[in-house]
């Protein structure tokens, strides 16, 4: 039985600059994230590569729709975070919704169970 994830949605208040590689850095709920767009779809994921902390927004999007780290060319599926170049790392990803008033990123709500 899998746990149901609950998200709190945060609006991306400002995208300062979309780089030519279709990525930008945003700050949402105190976290620095990378926001990418491909074919009118948005993806949000960790700011740094889990391998050697390369800044993901300085990488590129490959023809298969993966984000590629600029340091060692590790490739990650933008929706699942799965490492597709075989090194075994996982990139933290966040769900994205677009609404009439902007782009929203979902962050998993942490619920703690008290023991009585």
ABEGO torsion letter per residue (X at the ends): XBBBBBBBBBBBABBABBBAAGBBBBBBGGBBBBBBBBGGBBBBBBABBAAAGBBAAABBBBAAGBBBBAAAGBBBBAAAGBBAAGAGBBBBBBBBBBBAAEBBBBBBBBBBBBBX
